[in-house]
Every structure is written in structure tokens, then in C-alpha cells.
Amino acid sequence: MIGAHPDDNDFRSGGIALKYIQAGHNVRFLSVCEGCGGHHEMSPEKIRERRKGEFKAVSELTGIEYDSMNIPDCEVIADLETRKKMVRYIREYNPDIIFTHRNNDYHADHRNVALLVQDASYLLIVPNFCPEVCALKETPVIMYFYDGFKNPVFQADIVIPTDDVIDKKYEMFDCHVSQVYEWLPFTNGVLDQVPTDPKERLEWLRSPKVPRDGTFLKEEDLKIFIASNNSEYREATSAIKYRDKLIERYGAAGKTTLFAEAFQISEYGKPLTEENIKLLFPF
């Protein structure tokens, strides 16, 4: 998973990452940025070191590897040198599948990370580009994280239930204290609502919780005011919006799925087929 910032991968693909780990696969979260921008009070140096500790805590909790290209926040540029870094990095890791942002996004870092992966995709197999690292035999499958932007609208090609890992995913979120309990509430104007007690603030983070009584939620239910950036309603968004996809893939179980993560295939990577879908998404 290649995200712009240290928590982007957790938010958009933490559930499927946990499923891969449980199945015995290697998962790495690459943060292109170092995390020095995400705070309203701390200096870049202090918040960078604090965020390193937070993603180390997630790694210890889950077994997911974390790494960073250490580019300052808000300064990612899809230039030639960074493209070369991306090509070398992906070749050295040699992944079967890559997850990343789409390039229509509110944040310049997100857009440029998406563009870097896109620009690197074909070059991964070109031996004379960055010849110091062996070229790959084929470009990996590339998937986009879910987002709500509308030009163009996100297309849900793969939707994976995350009910079985949702509690662990919230434990991952809970490790990113500086973000989910400080910076993001500050930007949303709700910092004063965050409890100080660790158990209470985790409950706040998940609130409002989605009904467990069989209530069938609709898309209009997602428009309720949510103080936390990571409430259960956000985690339920893909299950609510793409219920038909869940039912198509999982039958009756798809009707009762509460939480899910959705991904769109990138045309710049290896195509998805019936065979490699079974291999890459065996859940």
C-alpha cells in the first residue's frame, strides 16, 4: 500500500491489510511523506518523530511493515527524480499487488503520489530505466483506494467485507493518537469534544456506531453529522454504497455485511482476471 502520509494506508486499506497478514502474506505500508505537517501545535520535527512512534506501534500490533520516503508533508512532486525513487522502491520490494490513491483528490500529496505510481507503472519493466535495480518481469496489479470524489466517480471493482477485522482496524487507528484525537478533530472544529480517557476517546472515535439490529442503512444515512473522521458510518460506507457487489460476490452473507473496503482497478497495472482475483483477493 502506497499512501501519501503515515496514516493514509491504515484508513483506506487497513482492513484488507489485516486479512492479508492473517493469511500469512507480507504487507508493507509505504508513506511517501514523513508526517511532519499534521499538527496544529507541534513543530515539524516533533510531530515527525511522534508519528514514527505511532506507526511503529501499528507495526507491532499488526505485523504490517512500515516505511517512508521521508519527503516533507505538502511537498510531494511527481518529478523525474522522485519517479526514479518510486521505480527503484517498487522493484526492490517486488509486490504482487499495489494499492494507492486516485489522482483526483483534494490533497496535492495524494494526487502526486497517485501520479508517481502511475508514471512508474510501465517503467517497472523497462530494463534501461534505473538499470541499477533489476526490472520486473511484469507490472503488478494496481488498485485505487476508495474515495468520494466525483470527477470521475470512483468505480468499485472489488469490495471486501471487514466485519471480522473491524475491531483490530480501530486499534490501528487508536495508535495514531496525534491524528485521530488531535489534528483531525482540530481541522474539523471538534477538538473540544474528544474525551481524555483512552477508552472513552476510542468509543468517541467509533461513534456514531452503525446499528447491529438488522436495520438496512441507505446512502442518505451517511449524510448525518459525524464529529469523528473515522466513525463506524465511514467504515460502513462501502458496504452501504456497494451492497449489490457484496451480494454478487458473497451471496446472502453480503446482505448483512456491516463494514467493507472498496477498491478500483487501475488501467496502468496488470489487468484483473478471474484467476488472479481468486489469488489476490481470496477472502
TORBAVEX-265683 format. One record per residue (C-alpha): residue number from 1; x negated, y negated, z. Coordinates in steps of 0.05 Angstrom, whole numbers, plus 5000, padded with zeros to 4 digits. Example, Ala and Ser with C-alpha at 12.3 -4.5 7.8 and 13.67 -1.06 7.14 Angstrom:
2
seq_east_north_up
1_4754_5090_5156 .
2_4727_5021_5143 .
This chain:
283
seq_east_north_up
1_5000_5000_5000 .
2_4970_4933_4978 .
3_5001_4873_5014 .
4_4981_4801_5018 .
5_4979_4797_5094 .
6_4966_4845_5152 .
7_5039_4860_5166 .
8_5069_4859_5095 .
9_5058_4933_5084 .
10_5089_4950_5151 .
11_5152_4911_5136 .
12_5164_4936_5065 .
13_5137_5007_5067 .
14_5124_5027_5139 .
15_5178_5080_5137 .
16_5153_5117_5076 .
17_5082_5109_5101 .
18_5102_5146_5165 .
19_5134_5200_5124 .
20_5070_5210_5083 .
21_5029_5213_5147 .
22_5076_5265_5176 .
23_5069_5306_5112 .
24_4993_5306_5120 .
25_4975_5254_5068 .
26_4924_5197_5074 .
27_4955_5127_5075 .
28_4918_5062_5073 .
29_4946_4992_5084 .
30_4903_4941_5047 .
31_4914_4869_5068 .
32_4883_4823_5016 .
33_4885_4765_5065 .
34_4851_4764_5133 .
35_4911_4738_5172 .
36_4883_4670_5193 .
37_4943_4628_5174 .
38_5001_4660_5211 .
39_5008_4619_5274 .
40_5034_4552_5298 .
41_4986_4542_5357 .
42_4924_4586_5350 .
43_4864_4567_5308 .
44_4848_4607_5245 .
45_4790_4641_5279 .
46_4831_4663_5340 .
47_4892_4686_5302 .
48_4849_4725_5253 .
49_4816_4764_5310 .
50_4882_4774_5345 .
51_4914_4802_5282 .
52_4856_4850_5273 .
53_4872_4877_5342 .
54_4946_4883_5323 .
55_4935_4924_5260 .
56_4884_4966_5297 .
57_4939_4982_5347 .
58_4985_5003_5290 .
59_4930_5048_5262 .
60_4920_5081_5329 .
61_4995_5090_5336 .
62_5008_5120_5267 .
63_4943_5146_5236 .
64_4950_5096_5178 .
65_4884_5067_5156 .
66_4879_4991_5154 .
67_4831_4949_5113 .
68_4825_4878_5089 .
69_4792_4839_5032 .
70_4785_4782_5083 .
71_4809_4726_5037 .
72_4836_4667_5077 .
73_4911_4663_5081 .
74_4943_4618_5027 .
75_4880_4622_4984 .
76_4890_4685_4942 .
77_4877_4670_4869 .
78_4883_4720_4812 .
79_4816_4702_4782 .
80_4764_4746_4749 .
81_4720_4758_4810 .
82_4779_4779_4853 .
83_4805_4823_4797 .
84_4738_4858_4796 .
85_4742_4868_4872 .
86_4811_4898_4864 .
87_4789_4945_4809 .
88_4729_4969_4849 .
89_4770_4978_4911 .
90_4825_5019_4879 .
91_4775_5062_4842 .
92_4737_5077_4906 .
93_4800_5097_4942 .
94_4828_5135_4881 .
95_4901_5135_4902 .
96_4957_5177_4872 .
97_5006_5120_4882 .
98_5003_5046_4897 .
99_5057_5002_4929 .
100_5054_4926_4924 .
101_5093_4862_4916 .
102_5131_4839_4855 .
103_5104_4776_4824 .
104_5167_4735_4832 .
105_5163_4716_4905 .
106_5166_4655_4949 .
107_5095_4662_4974 .
108_5036_4647_4928 .
109_4994_4700_4963 .
110_5047_4753_4949 .
111_5053_4732_4876 .
112_4978_4732_4865 .
113_4967_4799_4898 .
114_5021_4827_4852 .
115_4985_4796_4793 .
116_4918_4823_4815 .
117_4945_4894_4818 .
118_4979_4884_4751 .
119_4915_4857_4719 .
120_4874_4914_4749 .
121_4922_4969_4728 .
122_4896_4983_4658 .
123_4824_4964_4674 .
124_4821_5021_4724 .
125_4809_5069_4667 .
126_4761_5025_4626 .
127_4690_5051_4640 .
128_4654_4989_4615 .
129_4691_4944_4663 .
130_4657_4945_4732 .
131_4614_5005_4710 .
132_4581_5009_4778 .
133_4644_5046_4802 .
134_4668_5106_4761 .
135_4732_5092_4722 .
136_4794_5132_4739 .
137_4819_5184_4690 .
138_4889_5155_4692 .
139_4924_5095_4723 .
140_4963_5114_4786 .
141_5038_5106_4793 .
142_5052_5035_4817 .
143_5114_5017_4856 .
144_5141_4950_4879 .
145_5166_4934_4949 .
146_5239_4914_4956 .
147_5255_4840_4955 .
148_5318_4799_4948 .
149_5294_4751_4894 .
150_5339_4746_4833 .
151_5297_4725_4773 .
152_5291_4781_4755 .
153_5334_4821_4803 .
154_5300_4879_4839 .
155_5316_4947_4810 .
156_5319_5005_4859 .
157_5288_5064_4824 .
158_5271_5104_4887 .
159_5309_5098_4953 .
160_5283_5137_5013 .
161_5321_5146_5079 .
162_5282_5124_5140 .
163_5331_5142_5196 .
164_5282_5195_5221 .
165_5224_5146_5228 .
166_5260_5081_5244 .
167_5242_5081_5318 .
168_5168_5091_5301 .
169_5173_5036_5249 .
170_5197_4988_5302 .
171_5139_5009_5346 .
172_5095_4987_5288 .
173_5130_4920_5285 .
174_5123_4914_5360 .
175_5047_4917_5352 .
176_5048_4854_5310 .
177_5064_4810_5371 .
178_5036_4746_5342 .
179_5082_4751_5282 .
180_5148_4782_5303 .
181_5152_4748_5371 .
182_5115_4682_5358 .
183_5101_4658_5287 .
184_5164_4683_5250 .
185_5212_4661_5306 .
186_5176_4593_5305 .
187_5187_4586_5230 .
188_5260_4606_5238 .
189_5271_4557_5295 .
190_5289_4611_5346 .
191_5225_4617_5387 .
192_5262_4597_5449 .
193_5307_4659_5441 .
194_5251_4710_5446 .
195_5250_4746_5514 .
196_5185_4751_5551 .
197_5195_4822_5577 .
198_5165_4872_5526 .
199_5225_4919_5528 .
200_5275_4862_5522 .
201_5239_4830_5464 .
202_5237_4896_5425 .
203_5312_4901_5436 .
204_5318_4829_5411 .
205_5276_4846_5350 .
206_5324_4902_5331 .
207_5387_4860_5344 .
208_5440_4859_5320 .
209_5439_4934_5314 .
210_5479_4969_5259 .
211_5540_5009_5281 .
212_5530_5083_5297 .
213_5605_5098_5298 .
214_5612_5114_5224 .
215_5630_5043_5204 .
216_5617_5034_5130 .
217_5577_4970_5122 .
218_5583_4928_5058 .
219_5537_4877_5027 .
220_5576_4819_5056 .
221_5559_4846_5125 .
222_5486_4828_5110 .
223_5503_4754_5109 .
224_5513_4749_5185 .
225_5464_4704_5221 .
226_5404_4743_5244 .
227_5354_4709_5291 .
228_5301_4763_5283 .
229_5266_4773_5216 .
230_5267_4847_5229 .
231_5336_4863_5256 .
232_5367_4931_5242 .
233_5410_4897_5189 .
234_5348_4881_5150 .
235_5324_4953_5155 .
236_5393_4976_5133 .
237_5395_4931_5072 .
238_5371_4982_5021 .
239_5417_5036_5048 .
240_5476_4988_5042 .
241_5459_4959_4974 .
242_5438_5024_4941 .
243_5486_5074_4972 .
244_5500_5104_4904 .
245_5427_5120_4895 .
246_5424_5154_4963 .
247_5485_5196_4947 .
248_5458_5214_4878 .
249_5393_5240_4909 .
250_5416_5267_4976 .
251_5489_5284_4967 .
252_5533_5280_5029 .
253_5473_5260_5073 .
254_5465_5197_5031 .
255_5535_5174_5053 .
256_5515_5170_5126 .
257_5443_5144_5119 .
258_5435_5081_5162 .
259_5365_5058_5142 .
260_5325_5063_5077 .
261_5268_5033_5038 .
262_5275_5019_4963 .
263_5221_5015_4910 .
264_5219_4994_4837 .
265_5173_5027_4786 .
266_5121_4982_4754 .
267_5114_4989_4680 .
268_5039_4975_4688 .
269_5025_5042_4723 .
270_5034_5114_4704 .
271_5107_5129_4687 .
272_5151_5166_4737 .
273_5175_5234_4713 .
274_5219_5287_4744 .
275_5156_5326_4760 .
276_5116_5271_4793 .
277_5176_5244_4830 .
278_5180_5312_4866 .
279_5105_5308_4881 .
280_5101_5235_4902 .
281_5169_5229_4937 .
282_5180_5297_4969 .
283_5228_5270_5021 .
